[in-house]
Amino acid sequence: MTEEVQKTGTHILNGGIILYPTDTIWGIGCDATNQEAVHKIYKIKQRSDRKSMLVLMNKPSMLSGYMKGVPETAMEIIRSASKPTTIIYPNAKNFAPNLLSEDGSIGIRITSDPFCSQLIEQTGKPIVSTSANISGDSSPASYRDIDMALRSFVDYVVNWRQEEIIQSSPSTIIKLNDQGGISIIRS
């Protein structure tokens, strides 16, 4: 896995788009701070850039570099989550501007996937994670379900866990407001 992390990290740091396995489903990703790379993903997915995409980080301590204050409520949710959980935070900073929602918020998940964690550690960058499909199409359940045309649009397809057939499901989504209050978007 280490060699694959290194190859993938080189693509990320050079502004490339990757197709990769996450702790939920296969995703399309890039450096979440690279505006041009984020734009490429919107084009690949044929998706409006008014709809933000979520980001993976590998540890809660990484949040402070990308938020104007991390509410204690968020830390409690992260510590108690029993399944992958995306938290939508207000007041994001240091991300590619075209990645943020119109209100300046962004969805972030602390990944438990070993490959993703090592990739983020190696690059030092949060990684965009959006489902490996054209916007509006159903999310692929496994690598073999990803449309061949979509595979050709990315710069690198990660050679890891491609043979797995797992019952994957999207993450829980919780939105925080400026006062630390929460709304459950998807459970």
GUVEX-415257 format. One record per residue: residue number from 1; x, y, z of N, C-alpha, C in turn. Coordinates in steps of 0.1 Angstrom, whole numbers, padded with zeros to 4 digits, always signed. Layout:
<rs>
resi, n.xx, n.yy, n.zz, ca.xx, ca.yy, ca.zz, c.xx, c.yy, c.zz
NUM, X, Y, Z, X, Y, Z, X, Y, Z $
...
</rs>
This chain:
<rs>
resi, n.xx, n.yy, n.zz, ca.xx, ca.yy, ca.zz, c.xx, c.yy, c.zz
1, +0008, -0012, +0000, +0000, +0000, +0000, +0009, +0013, +0000 $
2, +0020, +0012, +0006, +0029, +0024, +0008, +0033, +0030, -0006 $
3, +0036, +0021, -0015, +0040, +0025, -0029, +0028, +0032, -0036 $
4, +0016, +0026, -0034, +0004, +0032, -0041, +0001, +0045, -0035 $
5, +0003, +0047, -0022, +0001, +0060, -0015, +0010, +0070, -0021 $
6, +0023, +0066, -0023, +0033, +0076, -0028, +0029, +0080, -0043 $
7, +0026, +0070, -0051, +0022, +0074, -0065, +0010, +0083, -0065 $
8, +0000, +0080, -0057, -0012, +0088, -0057, -0009, +0102, -0051 $
9, -0001, +0102, -0041, +0002, +0115, -0035, +0009, +0124, -0045 $
10, +0018, +0119, -0054, +0024, +0127, -0064, +0014, +0133, -0073 $
11, +0004, +0125, -0077, -0006, +0131, -0086, -0014, +0142, -0079 $
12, -0017, +0140, -0066, -0025, +0150, -0059, -0017, +0163, -0058 $
13, -0004, +0162, -0054, +0004, +0174, -0053, +0007, +0181, -0066 $
14, +0006, +0174, -0077, +0008, +0180, -0090, -0006, +0185, -0096 $
15, -0016, +0185, -0089, -0029, +0190, -0093, -0037, +0180, -0101 $
16, -0034, +0167, -0099, -0041, +0157, -0106, -0054, +0153, -0099 $
17, -0062, +0146, -0107, -0075, +0141, -0103, -0074, +0126, -0101 $
18, -0078, +0120, -0090, -0077, +0106, -0087, -0091, +0100, -0086 $
19, -0091, +0087, -0089, -0103, +0078, -0086, -0098, +0069, -0075 $
20, -0105, +0068, -0064, -0099, +0061, -0052, -0110, +0055, -0043 $
21, -0106, +0045, -0035, -0116, +0039, -0026, -0115, +0047, -0013 $
22, -0126, +0049, -0006, -0127, +0056, +0006, -0133, +0047, +0017 $
23, -0136, +0052, +0028, -0143, +0045, +0039, -0158, +0043, +0037 $
24, -0163, +0049, +0026, -0177, +0047, +0022, -0179, +0041, +0008 $
25, -0175, +0049, -0002, -0177, +0044, -0016, -0164, +0048, -0024 $
26, -0163, +0044, -0036, -0153, +0049, -0045, -0155, +0064, -0048 $
27, -0145, +0072, -0048, -0146, +0086, -0050, -0137, +0092, -0060 $
28, -0140, +0104, -0065, -0131, +0112, -0073, -0126, +0123, -0064 $
29, -0113, +0125, -0064, -0107, +0134, -0055, -0095, +0142, -0061 $
30, -0091, +0152, -0053, -0080, +0161, -0056, -0076, +0168, -0044 $
31, -0066, +0176, -0044, -0062, +0185, -0034, -0073, +0195, -0032 $
32, -0078, +0196, -0020, -0090, +0205, -0017, -0086, +0219, -0016 $
33, -0073, +0222, -0017, -0069, +0236, -0017, -0065, +0241, -0031 $
34, -0066, +0233, -0041, -0062, +0236, -0055, -0075, +0239, -0063 $
35, -0077, +0252, -0066, -0089, +0257, -0073, -0091, +0251, -0087 $
36, -0080, +0250, -0094, -0080, +0244, -0108, -0084, +0229, -0107 $
37, -0078, +0222, -0098, -0082, +0208, -0097, -0096, +0206, -0093 $
38, -0101, +0214, -0084, -0115, +0213, -0080, -0124, +0216, -0092 $
39, -0121, +0226, -0100, -0128, +0229, -0112, -0129, +0217, -0121 $
40, -0118, +0210, -0123, -0117, +0198, -0132, -0128, +0187, -0127 $
41, -0129, +0186, -0114, -0138, +0176, -0109, -0153, +0180, -0112 $
42, -0156, +0193, -0110, -0169, +0197, -0114, -0172, +0194, -0129 $
43, -0162, +0196, -0137, -0164, +0193, -0152, -0166, +0178, -0154 $
44, -0158, +0170, -0147, -0159, +0155, -0149, -0173, +0151, -0145 $
45, -0177, +0156, -0134, -0190, +0151, -0128, -0202, +0158, -0135 $
46, -0199, +0168, -0144, -0210, +0176, -0150, -0219, +0182, -0140 $
47, -0213, +0188, -0130, -0220, +0193, -0118, -0218, +0208, -0116 $
48, -0228, +0215, -0112, -0227, +0229, -0110, -0217, +0231, -0098 $
49, -0209, +0242, -0100, -0200, +0245, -0089, -0207, +0252, -0077 $
50, -0220, +0253, -0078, -0228, +0259, -0067, -0231, +0248, -0056 $
51, -0229, +0235, -0060, -0231, +0224, -0051, -0217, +0220, -0046 $
52, -0214, +0222, -0033, -0201, +0219, -0028, -0199, +0204, -0027 $
53, -0186, +0200, -0026, -0183, +0186, -0024, -0176, +0185, -0010 $
54, -0177, +0173, -0005, -0171, +0171, +0008, -0156, +0168, +0007 $
55, -0149, +0169, +0019, -0135, +0168, +0020, -0131, +0158, +0031 $
56, -0121, +0150, +0028, -0116, +0140, +0038, -0104, +0146, +0045 $
57, -0103, +0144, +0058, -0091, +0147, +0066, -0088, +0135, +0074 $
58, -0075, +0134, +0079, -0071, +0121, +0085, -0071, +0122, +0100 $
59, -0073, +0134, +0106, -0073, +0135, +0121, -0080, +0148, +0125 $
60, -0087, +0148, +0136, -0094, +0160, +0140, -0084, +0173, +0142 $
61, -0072, +0171, +0145, -0063, +0182, +0147, -0061, +0190, +0134 $
62, -0064, +0184, +0123, -0062, +0190, +0110, -0073, +0201, +0108 $
63, -0084, +0200, +0114, -0095, +0209, +0113, -0092, +0223, +0116 $
64, -0083, +0226, +0126, -0080, +0239, +0130, -0074, +0248, +0119 $
65, -0067, +0241, +0110, -0061, +0249, +0099, -0071, +0253, +0088 $
66, -0083, +0248, +0089, -0093, +0250, +0078, -0106, +0255, +0083 $
67, -0107, +0259, +0096, -0119, +0264, +0102, -0116, +0276, +0110 $
68, -0125, +0286, +0111, -0124, +0297, +0120, -0130, +0293, +0133 $
69, -0123, +0284, +0140, -0129, +0279, +0152, -0136, +0266, +0150 $
70, -0132, +0256, +0158, -0138, +0242, +0157, -0147, +0241, +0170 $
71, -0160, +0240, +0168, -0169, +0239, +0180, -0167, +0226, +0187 $
72, -0168, +0226, +0200, -0166, +0214, +0209, -0177, +0204, +0204 $
73, -0188, +0209, +0200, -0199, +0200, +0195, -0194, +0190, +0184 $
74, -0185, +0196, +0175, -0180, +0188, +0164, -0171, +0177, +0170 $
75, -0162, +0181, +0180, -0153, +0171, +0185, -0161, +0159, +0192 $
76, -0172, +0163, +0199, -0181, +0153, +0205, -0187, +0143, +0195 $
77, -0191, +0149, +0184, -0197, +0141, +0173, -0186, +0131, +0167 $
78, -0174, +0137, +0165, -0164, +0128, +0159, -0160, +0117, +0169 $
79, -0159, +0120, +0181, -0155, +0110, +0191, -0166, +0099, +0193 $
80, -0178, +0103, +0191, -0189, +0093, +0194, -0195, +0086, +0181 $
81, -0190, +0090, +0170, -0196, +0084, +0157, -0192, +0070, +0156 $
82, -0202, +0062, +0153, -0200, +0047, +0151, -0199, +0043, +0137 $
83, -0202, +0053, +0128, -0200, +0050, +0113, -0195, +0063, +0107 $
84, -0191, +0062, +0094, -0186, +0075, +0088, -0195, +0086, +0089 $
85, -0191, +0098, +0093, -0199, +0109, +0096, -0193, +0122, +0090 $
86, -0200, +0128, +0082, -0196, +0141, +0076, -0202, +0152, +0084 $
87, -0194, +0162, +0088, -0200, +0173, +0095, -0198, +0186, +0086 $
88, -0209, +0193, +0084, -0208, +0205, +0076, -0205, +0217, +0086 $
89, -0194, +0223, +0084, -0189, +0233, +0093, -0191, +0247, +0087 $
90, -0195, +0257, +0095, -0196, +0271, +0090, -0182, +0277, +0090 $
91, -0180, +0288, +0083, -0167, +0295, +0084, -0155, +0288, +0080 $
92, -0155, +0281, +0069, -0143, +0274, +0064, -0133, +0284, +0059 $
93, -0120, +0280, +0059, -0109, +0289, +0054, -0098, +0279, +0047 $
94, -0090, +0285, +0039, -0078, +0279, +0033, -0082, +0267, +0023 $
95, -0094, +0266, +0019, -0098, +0257, +0009, -0099, +0264, -0005 $
96, -0099, +0257, -0016, -0102, +0263, -0029, -0115, +0270, -0028 $
97, -0116, +0283, -0032, -0129, +0290, -0030, -0141, +0284, -0037 $
98, -0138, +0277, -0049, -0149, +0271, -0056, -0154, +0258, -0050 $
99, -0148, +0254, -0039, -0152, +0242, -0031, -0162, +0245, -0021 $
100, -0163, +0257, -0016, -0172, +0261, -0005, -0186, +0263, -0010 $
101, -0195, +0261, -0001, -0209, +0265, -0003, -0210, +0280, -0004 $
102, -0221, +0285, -0009, -0223, +0299, -0010, -0222, +0306, +0004 $
103, -0226, +0299, +0014, -0226, +0305, +0028, -0212, +0303, +0035 $
104, -0202, +0298, +0027, -0189, +0296, +0033, -0187, +0284, +0041 $
105, -0196, +0275, +0040, -0195, +0262, +0048, -0189, +0251, +0039 $
106, -0185, +0240, +0046, -0180, +0229, +0039, -0182, +0216, +0047 $
107, -0184, +0205, +0040, -0186, +0192, +0047, -0172, +0185, +0048 $
108, -0169, +0180, +0060, -0156, +0174, +0062, -0159, +0161, +0070 $
109, -0152, +0150, +0065, -0152, +0137, +0072, -0138, +0133, +0076 $
110, -0137, +0129, +0089, -0124, +0124, +0093, -0124, +0109, +0089 $
111, -0116, +0105, +0080, -0117, +0092, +0074, -0110, +0081, +0084 $
112, -0116, +0070, +0083, -0110, +0059, +0091, -0103, +0049, +0081 $
113, -0103, +0052, +0068, -0097, +0043, +0058, -0082, +0044, +0059 $
114, -0075, +0033, +0060, -0060, +0034, +0061, -0054, +0040, +0049 $
115, -0058, +0037, +0037, -0052, +0043, +0025, -0054, +0058, +0025 $
116, -0067, +0062, +0027, -0070, +0077, +0026, -0062, +0084, +0037 $
117, -0061, +0078, +0049, -0054, +0084, +0060, -0039, +0086, +0057 $
118, -0033, +0076, +0051, -0019, +0077, +0047, -0017, +0087, +0036 $
119, -0026, +0087, +0027, -0025, +0097, +0015, -0025, +0111, +0021 $
120, -0035, +0114, +0030, -0036, +0127, +0035, -0023, +0131, +0044 $
121, -0018, +0121, +0051, -0006, +0123, +0059, +0005, +0126, +0050 $
122, +0007, +0119, +0039, +0018, +0121, +0030, +0018, +0134, +0023 $
123, +0006, +0138, +0018, +0005, +0151, +0011, +0003, +0163, +0020 $
124, -0002, +0161, +0032, -0004, +0172, +0041, -0016, +0180, +0036 $
125, -0024, +0175, +0027, -0036, +0182, +0021, -0049, +0175, +0024 $
126, -0060, +0182, +0027, -0073, +0176, +0027, -0076, +0172, +0013 $
127, -0084, +0161, +0011, -0087, +0155, -0002, -0102, +0156, -0005 $
128, -0105, +0162, -0016, -0119, +0162, -0021, -0124, +0147, -0022 $
129, -0136, +0145, -0018, -0142, +0132, -0020, -0156, +0133, -0024 $
130, -0158, +0130, -0037, -0172, +0130, -0042, -0174, +0117, -0050 $
131, -0186, +0112, -0050, -0189, +0099, -0056, -0184, +0098, -0070 $
132, -0180, +0086, -0074, -0174, +0084, -0087, -0185, +0081, -0097 $
133, -0192, +0092, -0100, -0203, +0091, -0110, -0205, +0105, -0116 $
134, -0213, +0105, -0127, -0217, +0118, -0132, -0229, +0122, -0123 $
135, -0229, +0135, -0121, -0240, +0141, -0112, -0254, +0136, -0116 $
136, -0261, +0131, -0107, -0275, +0127, -0110, -0276, +0112, -0112 $
137, -0264, +0105, -0116, -0264, +0091, -0117, -0263, +0084, -0103 $
138, -0266, +0071, -0102, -0264, +0065, -0090, -0250, +0062, -0086 $
139, -0246, +0062, -0074, -0233, +0060, -0069, -0229, +0045, -0072 $
140, -0217, +0043, -0077, -0213, +0029, -0079, -0211, +0021, -0066 $
141, -0215, +0009, -0065, -0213, +0001, -0053, -0199, -0004, -0052 $
142, -0192, -0005, -0063, -0178, -0011, -0063, -0171, -0005, -0074 $
143, -0158, -0007, -0075, -0150, -0002, -0086, -0155, -0007, -0099 $
144, -0159, -0019, -0100, -0163, -0025, -0113, -0176, -0018, -0118 $
145, -0183, -0011, -0110, -0195, -0004, -0114, -0193, +0010, -0119 $
146, -0181, +0015, -0118, -0177, +0028, -0122, -0177, +0029, -0137 $
147, -0184, +0038, -0143, -0185, +0039, -0158, -0171, +0041, -0164 $
148, -0168, +0033, -0174, -0155, +0033, -0181, -0151, +0047, -0186 $
149, -0161, +0054, -0191, -0158, +0068, -0196, -0153, +0077, -0185 $
150, -0159, +0076, -0173, -0155, +0084, -0162, -0141, +0081, -0158 $
151, -0138, +0068, -0158, -0124, +0064, -0155, -0114, +0071, -0163 $
152, -0117, +0073, -0176, -0108, +0079, -0185, -0106, +0094, -0183 $
153, -0114, +0100, -0176, -0113, +0115, -0173, -0104, +0118, -0162 $
154, -0100, +0109, -0153, -0091, +0112, -0142, -0077, +0109, -0146 $
155, -0068, +0115, -0138, -0054, +0114, -0141, -0048, +0101, -0135 $
156, -0054, +0096, -0125, -0048, +0084, -0119, -0059, +0075, -0112 $
157, -0060, +0062, -0115, -0069, +0053, -0109, -0061, +0045, -0098 $
158, -0064, +0046, -0086, -0057, +0040, -0075, -0059, +0025, -0077 $
159, -0047, +0018, -0076, -0047, +0003, -0077, -0047, -0003, -0063 $
160, -0059, -0001, -0057, -0060, -0006, -0043, -0075, -0009, -0041 $
161, -0078, -0021, -0036, -0092, -0025, -0033, -0101, -0026, -0045 $
162, -0096, -0027, -0057, -0104, -0027, -0068, -0113, -0040, -0069 $
163, -0108, -0051, -0063, -0116, -0063, -0064, -0126, -0065, -0053 $
164, -0126, -0056, -0043, -0136, -0057, -0032, -0150, -0055, -0037 $
165, -0159, -0063, -0032, -0173, -0060, -0034, -0179, -0060, -0020 $
166, -0182, -0047, -0016, -0187, -0045, -0002, -0200, -0038, -0003 $
167, -0208, -0039, +0007, -0220, -0032, +0008, -0216, -0018, +0015 $
168, -0214, -0008, +0006, -0210, +0005, +0011, -0222, +0014, +0012 $
169, -0221, +0024, +0021, -0232, +0033, +0022, -0226, +0047, +0024 $
170, -0234, +0057, +0020, -0228, +0071, +0022, -0228, +0074, +0037 $
171, -0221, +0084, +0040, -0219, +0088, +0054, -0232, +0095, +0060 $
172, -0232, +0095, +0073, -0242, +0104, +0080, -0238, +0118, +0078 $
173, -0247, +0127, +0076, -0243, +0141, +0074, -0250, +0150, +0085 $
174, -0242, +0157, +0092, -0247, +0166, +0103, -0242, +0180, +0100 $
175, -0251, +0190, +0101, -0247, +0204, +0099, -0246, +0212, +0112 $
176, -0235, +0219, +0114, -0234, +0227, +0125, -0237, +0242, +0121 $
177, -0243, +0249, +0131, -0244, +0264, +0128, -0234, +0271, +0136 $
178, -0233, +0284, +0134, -0223, +0293, +0141, -0223, +0292, +0156 $
179, -0235, +0288, +0162, -0236, +0287, +0177, -0233, +0273, +0182 $
180, -0230, +0264, +0173, -0227, +0250, +0177, -0239, +0241, +0177 $
181, -0251, +0246, +0173, -0263, +0238, +0171, -0262, +0229, +0160 $
182, -0269, +0217, +0160, -0268, +0208, +0149, -0281, +0205, +0142 $
183, -0280, +0201, +0130, -0292, +0196, +0122, -0287, +0183, +0115 $
184, -0295, +0173, +0116, -0292, +0160, +0109, -0297, +0161, +0095 $
185, -0288, +0160, +0085, -0292, +0161, +0071, -0295, +0147, +0066 $
186, -0286, +0137, +0069, -0288, +0123, +0065, -0283, +0114, +0076 $
187, -0291, +0105, +0080, -0286, +0096, +0091, -0282, +0082, +0086 $
</rs>
